[in-house]
Amino acid sequence: MPRPIQATIHTQALAHNLNQARRHAPDARVWAVVKANAYGHGIERAFAGLRGADGFALLDLWHTVHCEQQIDMLAAHKTNVPQRVFLKMNSGMNRLGFRPEQYRSAWTRLNALPQVDEISHMTHFSDADGPAGVARQMAVFDAATLDLPGERTVSNSAAVLRHAGVPTASDWVRPGIAVYGSAPDFPEHSAQHWGLQPTMTLEAKIIAVQNLQAGDTVGYGSSFRAEAPLRVGVVACGYADGYPRICPTGTPVLVDGVRSRTLGRVSMDMLSVDLSALPGAGQGSSVTLWGSAANGAVLPIDEVAAMAGTLAYELMCALAARVPVVVSE
């Protein structure tokens, strides 16, 4: 028999979140970032919800140039159609890009190549989601690109939502995680605060119920011990499905749309949830691991990720191939 577990991709929520990003950057065009297979949602599944974007940001359609070796490659490659190039500046992230003092020289080399048509300018913020903000990097970027022609793109999700003045300096903005319903600055702000909706729901069913007495334990390592009689539901979801093994007792879940918690260690194919305050729940009850329940209740993926000591990005991208996925409006 198939395991009773399913992920749902919500296309209307994707469209809604994209519109939220556009509302925060009304003077810019919006790229929906679809790298990592649309953050684990599947590009083919997410497309219907993101088709209102002005473009898609991923790898190797228009070129991003971040080092001299790439300019050498372009110089050696003759093309019939000149290439659109985005020249990336390392304004402080220290990941990819030309340092500010090297940037104009790189632009001059590219501009001299017949293989290159339009050159646009870009950088990436390291601290848009925190108190350091974007002002320092933005000042570096503005100084280095002063008077250079070409469009500019600087704003990720956090910059779009938190720094309203920055998107007006961008011809393009690049919202990623916000489009997929996660707050880029959680826990300071929630997805609800930014008006974002869950775009992925992971749901499974209770396949067994255990009645525990005080002193009984749950799962490997007996890491949870009951202090009083309680009912435990065994759920058909585990770390082989992409649910974080590291999630401790107390990680929130929704059982038939009502908030509860996990108990004990997460196993490969199963985890346990507390039914002690849910007398109507039992075998066959629906358990929302993150996302939207049938009754409209929402369990933000950010909360589950925080319990695992990680980010919603990782949970979305880690959804296992063995989990059936359906698309819903």
N, C-alpha and C positions, 0 to 999 in steps of 0.2 A: 504493500500500500504506500502511496506517496505520503511524505511527511507533511503535516498541516502547517506550513509556513509559507509566507508570501511577502514580497515587497511590491509596493505600489508607487508609481511615479505620477504626480499630480500636475498635469499640464497647465491648468488654470492658475495654480499657485505660481508656477514658473513665470507665466505672463504677468501676473500681479506683481511679483517681486521685481521683474524687469521694469515695469512701469514705476515702481517706487524709486528705483535708481534714476530713472529718467526725470522724475519729479524733483529730485535733489540736484540734478545737473541739467536744467532746462535749456541751456545754451550750447550744450555739447551733444555730439553724436555718441551713441552707446554701442560698444562692443560687448556682447555676452561672451564671457570666457568659458570655453568648452574643452579645455585641456583635461587630461586624465579621463577621457571618455565622458565628458560632461560631469566631472566630479563623481564618477561612479554611477550616474543616472543612465548612461547610454546616449550617445549623440542622436541616434535615430529615434529614441523615445522622447528626448527633450526637445527636439526640433519644433514640434507643433507649438509648444509653449514659448519658444524663444524666437519664433519667426518674425516678431515685431522689432527685433534688434536691427541696428544699422549695419551690423557685421558680426563676425565671430572671431574670437581671439584664441589661437592655438599655435601649433608649430608649423612653420615652413609653407606658408602660402605667400604672403608678402614677407620679405626677409627682414629679420632683426639682425643688425650687425653690431657686434660688441667687442671685436678684437681685430688686430691688424691682419691676422691670417685669413679672416673672412674677406677683407678687402682684397687681399692677394688673390683669393679664389675668384672673386667677381672680375678682377682685372684680367685673369687668364681665361675666363669663360665668355665667349662671344655669343650674343643672343640677337635674335631678330627683333624681339620686342624688349625695349628698355625696362629695367626692373624698378619696382617701387621698393624703397629701402627705408626702414626705421632704424635710425642711429641711436644706440643706447648709451646713456651716460651713467657712470657710477658716481652718483651724487652723495653717497654715504652708506648704501646698503652693503658695499664691498662683496658683491656676488658676481655680477656680470657688468660689463660696460667700460667705456673709456673714462679715465679720470678727467676731471674738468680741464686740467692744463693740457691734455692730449686731444680734447674733443674737437677743437677747430681744425687741427691738422688732419684728423680723420675725416671730417666733413669736406675739407678741401680735396683730399685724395678721391673720395667718392664722387664729388661734384665734377671732377675732371674726367670721369669714366663715361664713355658713350653708352656703356651697358646700363648705366644708372639714370633713371628719369627723375622722379621726385624723391627728395630726402625729407623724411619727417623726423621729429625729435622726441625721444622718450626717456623716462627714468622710472625707477621703482622705489616707493617709500618703505623704509624699514620700521617706522614708528607711528604710522598713521592711526593705529588702534590704541595708542597709549598717550601718556602725558607729554612725552617729548614732541609729539605732533609732526608737522611737515614743514614748518617755516624755514628751518635751517637748510634742508635739502632743496626746498623750492627756491631759496635765494641763490644757492649754488647753481642750480639749473638755469635760472633766469639770467644770471651773469654770464654763464658760458655760452648761452644760445642767443645773447643779445644781438639783434639786427640780422641774424641768420634767417633766410626764408624757409618756409616749410611749416606744416602743421605740427601740433604738439599733443602728446598724450602722457599724462602723469598719474592719473587718479585710479587707485584700486578701490575695493569695496569700502574700506574704512575711510579713505579720503573723501569718497563721494558722500558718505552719510555724515561724517563728523566735521568735515572742513568745507563748509559751503562756499567759501571764497575761492578755493583751489580749482574746482571743476570749471569755473568761468575762465580760467587760464588754459584750459584744455580744449582742443578741438574734438578730441575723443576721450571718453572715459572707459575704464576697463573693469566693471564690476564682476567679481567672481563669486565668492562664497555667499554674498548677500542674495544673489539671484537664486541660490539653492536653499534659501530660508534660514540661514544661520547668521547670527549677529557677529560681525567681525571683531567687535570689542567686548564680547561676553567675558566675564560676568558684569562688567560695568553697566552694560546695556543689554537687554534681552532682544530676541527677535521681535517680540510683541511691541517693544518700545519703538522699533524702527518700522513697524507695520508690515513685517515679513511673515509669510505663510510657509508651513512645511511643504516641501516638494517631494520628499521620500518618506514613506511609511513602511516600517518593518513590523510585521504582525505574525503571530503564531498562535497555536491553541494549546490548552491544557490537555495533556494526554493521560494523566493519572493524578490521584489525590491521596496524600498520606495524612493520617491523623496522629499527631505527635503528643507525647506527654512531657511534662517537665523533666529536663535532663536529656531528652533525645537530641540527636545531632542530625545535621543535614550535609550531605555531599562529601567529596573527598577532603581528607584532612580534618573532618569534623569541626570546621572553622566556625559554624554557627551551632549554638546549643540553646534549646528552648528553655525559657524560664518559667513557662506555664503551658498548659495545653493549647495547641493551635493546629490549624489546618494548613497544609502545604500543597500548592499546585505545581506539578511538574510540566514544564513547557517545552515544546519541540523546537528549541532554538539553542544554539551553543556557539562556541568560538569557531567551529568549522563553517558556520554560516556568516561569520563576520562580526558577531557580537563580541565585544572585548572580554577576553578571559580575565583580565585584571580587575574588572568591575567588582567592587566589594558588596557585602551585605548592605542593604539600604539603597542600592541604586534604584531610582524610580521606574515603575512600569504602570501601565493602565490595564486593569482587568475588567473587561466589559465596560471600558470607559471610565472606571473609577481608579483613582490613584492608589497604588500599593508599592511594594518594595521587593527586591530580590533577597534571597536567603542563601548563604553559603557560597561555595565556589561555583563558577560557571564551568560546565563540562563541555566536551566536544560537541555533543548533539542535544544537550538539555541544560536547562537551568531551573531553579526553583523560586517560587514566589509565595508571598504571605497572603493567605486567604482568611486569616483570623477575623477580620472585620468585614468579610464579604460572604455572608452565609448563603447567598444565592448563586455564588460562583462555584464551578466544579468542572468535571471533565467536559471538554468541548467549548468551554468559555474562551473568548478571544483575549489575547494579551498583546497590547501594543508596546513594542520595545522602544520605538520612537516614532514620532509623527502624529497622525490624526486618527482618532478612534471613530467608530461608526456613529456614536452619539454626539460627535462634534468636539469632544474633549481633545486637547492637544498636549503631547509630551514633547517639549523641545529637544531636538537632538543635542543641543549644546549642553543640557543638563546631564545627559548620559555620558557624553564625551568628557565632561569635567570630572565625573566620578571615576573615569578610567585614566585621568591625568593626561588627556590628550585633547584634540580639537575635532569639531564636527567633520572637517575635511577628511580625516583619517577614517572615521566610521563610514562615511559615504563611499569612499574609494575602496574600502575593504569588504564591501558586500560580496559574498562568495558567489561564484558562478553557479553553484548548485541550488541557489535560492530562486524559485520561479518569480518572474517580474511581470506585472501587468501595468498597463497605462490607463489612467482614469482622468477625466476632466476634473 
